[in-house]
Amino acid sequence: MPTGRFPKTVFRFSLLATLFLVGGEYVAAQTGCSFTISGRILSEHDGEQLGYANVYLIDERVGVQADSSGYFEVNNVCGGAQVLRFSHIGCDAQEIEMLLRGDTTLTVFLHHHDNFTETVTVSSAASAEYTRELDRQAVATLGDVLERTAGVSSLRSGTAAAKPVYDGVFGNRLSLQNNGIAQSGQQWGNDHAPEIDPWVAAYVRVVEGVEALKYAGPTVAATVLIEPAPLRENESPSGTLAYGFQSNGLGNTLNARLTAGGRTAYRLSATGKIRGDQRAPDYVLTNTGRQEINAALQLAHFHNQRWTSRLYYSIFNANIGVLRGSHIGNLTDLQDAIGREEPFFTQPDISFDINSPRQAVQHHLLKLETEFRPNEDHRLTLRYGGQLNNRKEFDVRRGDRDNIPALSLRQWSHLVEGAWHHELAPDRHLDANLQYEFVLNDNVPGTGIFPLIPDYNANRASAYLAYHEEGDRWQYHAGLRVDRQFYEAITITPDPPFRIERFEHRFNTLGASAEGNYRITGRSSLRLGVTLRERAPQINELYSRGLHQGVSGIEEGDNSLQPERSLKVTGGWRYASNSLIVNASAFVQPVRDYIFLEPQPEFRLTIRGAFPLFLYRAGDALLYGSTLTTFWQPNDRWEVDGRLAIVRGRNRTEDSPLVYMPADNLRLGVKYRTGSQPRGWQLSLSALLVDRQTRLDAEQDFLPPPPGYALLEAGLEKEWGLPVKNPSAPGRTERTLHLRLGAQNLLNSTYRDYLDRQRYFADAPGRNVELRLSYEW
Amino acid sequence: MKNLFLLLFALVALVTFNACDDDDPIIENPEEVITDLTYTLTPTGGGDVVTMTFQDRDGDGGNAPTITVSGPLAANATYTGSLELLDASDASDIEDITEEVEEEDDEHMFFFQVSSADLTIAYGDSDGDGNPVGLLTDVTAGAAGFGTLTIILRHEPNKSAAGLAINTPELAGGETDIEVTFNVTIQ
């Protein structure tokens, strides 16, 4: 929840920026109350103008409102000490103290408010959630954090993995960009969570349309962006030490962060996490523990005003337990497991041991970037992103083989990118990039099992160009992207004698998008976007062959598949006054050659019994839906927000619903602050209502979708300022202690979610009380 | 600082080009596979031995498995049943999986489900804890008729589950390593 206090680093930056930008005329002799303070209020994250922000001079009790472009002017202000308070709906308020000695021009950066996320706008400045919000949730996993964005749900494998679902698409169709680099690894697996530490991520956004064209990775419209907070030269040294406790699973999380500015600015973050088995209301979820050790180093070197280089390195290590009772051998086992009072292998007590089945994942990301701005109109960036992903999955096996991974994959990926940003005029710019990506995926030998996914090499070259025009009433965006991909799959023949066969594939895919935004009045606007995207089939769709353990089915790829072609049309209406924001949007997305798993009528007989056989096939699909987001701030103390998401999907070839479509869901939240903004108590209560997924044919699943459910969440938060040794020192350091007590599933409800693949076996976790304590200096 | 970045770029380049090994993958020697199951029924009072065999040497997929039953069981006769499991995926190196099951007999249990036919099966062996395993069984054939016999091997079952019987694998949990069905004739 927002504390009202401006996050410190940003505060410092803003203050400094303010000081730098204080221009205007110094009229030394002028006395009395005839000064003018004017300026512009911008969003800290993307520099977007914040229209209708409020400016209040606390001592003079005078307030003005900025115009639609965020410009404000206060006249006849007295000289001397003044405290200005800037606020904007959806942002944390900020106070600036100054000694006024002349007419002053300010640029004020405000920060997007924590819990509130704007939905994707045309320029897709989009749903930014700030560090503080993520910090609050960092005890949870990234998937949980993402779920708070309107239209985002999670596809889960119990507590072990969560993947985002946006507008009904996920996995191979929704790419993730970690720090501007497409997250590599085994993203095809629905039980493979993205390997990202939520403590490092400061911004989580979903972009689509023109903005999403910029990024690599398979996608049919949208892309999830996960970014750390930027480093600035004028950052003063600061640090955070945070500890979190989770009652469900007795989880402990410790995170430490150190930041310093200067010509070489850095931020170092380290996280350790240990959690035991979680608990459903009626029983322990045996073997659902989790251990994580992550670290990240962020470096920026400001060579000169025109040239900046950045380095980012992160390592993610996790050992994740998978519910013991969800490990099954064949379809009979699955049917035995369904409908039990409690899962097989349930132990009476929780344990911190992680046994098979489990996943051990390690992910390295190295990003190097150098940015050169020869003049104000051009910005050139050269970027390298390298990733190494090691994934080992351990099954319950015979003959002491539990410690030999059943699946062991190693993937190297390298991305080289050159990007160009060109300002044509104050309201028009061009964006372009060229990318080359190389992926090398190997099965690490020694598993004693034929691999599900073959070894492969993939190469991709792409070019992107976009034009943005942001006029007063009209805004236009248009973009084009072309990708040329080359795969070489190195497969093993299915029948003995086993031989190696190499297959090559070349795909050319196109992406094009045009969007427009029209401001009807100062407060409401309409937008429309059309995006065409082609997605080349991924390696699992072309070549997977074998038993997919979690679903008890044999899956076989089809190497004659062609790229999917998707056309997404979105429209929306947005209203924003200084106390109310309403955002309504709808989309329709037909997809040609949509790749899906088709169940085959005959079963495949093996020594372990008969298994259903699924083949990857292409057909036609149609997705449509809408989201409604509202945010209302009647006064300083109260905040109310609501988010509704509805999505439908049909497979038109089979005339059946698409599987894994999120059920209709509504999130409602209310927040109350006692006392003045910075240091009061803050109370929040939110409810999540999820309907039953009724649009599914009986033969599409082993079990009908679970009933709808409602979950209640509560939070209590406070921040204390600690005494500072030398408060008047320049760049004064502020020390704060932040406490948060929160509870999820407050009523300890027993429920199962349709998008959770563990729902066949067990209930979702019960009540969790969380304590988070952080000290910042 | 500039040198540091150059160094890092060089390092990256090195890693990139070193990583481009394009060797053929190593073909795994599947270790845990069971390809052959043979259930041998030896009559206690003399007569013809009946063998039931399930064989799928190329693993899941590929060619369909072959299921053979050597002949009918004699009505009103008793048999001693014994199971043999093989991994014959590599014809030059046939492994006896029965031994592996014997070594870990506390983690394994066979179940026998009969439908229609008048056939009664009882465990004839036990593990170190005194719980049944099922590698050896006592079989009684009753009146003449037809039916099926399903043999199931569960790994890591709960052998102390309440109400557990020779035909109730669903109470034991665990993973199914084997589930094969034979046609049975008693005459």
Interface residues (C-beta under 8 A of the other chain):
Chain A: R263 T264 H301 H303 S309 L311 G325 H327 I328 G329 N330 T332 D333 D336 A337 F344 F345 L366 L368 T370 Y384 G386 V396 R397 R398 G399 R401 W412 H414 F438 L440 D442 N443 P445 G446 T447 G448 I449 F450 P451 P454 D455 N457 I490 I492 P494 D495 P496 F498 I500 R545 G546 L547 I554 E556 R604 L605 T606 I607 R608 G609 F611
Chain B: M1 K2 F5 L8 F9 V12 V15 T16 A19 C20 D22 D24 P25 I26 I27 E28 N29 P30 E31 E32 I34 T35 L37 F54 D56 R57 D58 G59 D60 G61 G62 N63 A64 P65 S89 E100 E103 E104 E107 I152 R154 H155 E156 N158 P169 E170 G173 G174 E175 T176 D177 I178 E179 V180
